[in-house]
Amino acid sequence: DCIAFDEKILNTLYREDQYNIFASKINLPHISVFIDHDDLYSTLKRLPKKRLEILLLSYFMDMSDNEIGKIMKLAKSTVQHNRVKALGFLKDSMKGVK
């Protein structure tokens, strides 16, 4: 016998991932990510590599400043300074972008 399920119930039993085939890849020594927002990608690519890597490790890998400092061989204060500067640059550059 076949059991009939309500479509709403069926839709709660699984999740379908959506992937944008036009995403752009950022490849750095300690992290690689795909960005599917063109304006964000362009802005991120304008950051100095060190600041970009710190930002990506912080937000995509959920790493602390201490952890980032260890793998990049930087002082925690240097990581923090560069992360704050990168965020400020993003904020200024992305104003008005949806």
Secondary structure, DSSP 8 states (H G I E B T S, - for coil): ------HHHHHHS-------TT-EEEEETTEEEEE--HHHHHHHHTS-HHHHHHHHHHHHS---HHHHHHHHT--HHHHHHHHHHHHHHHHHHTTT--
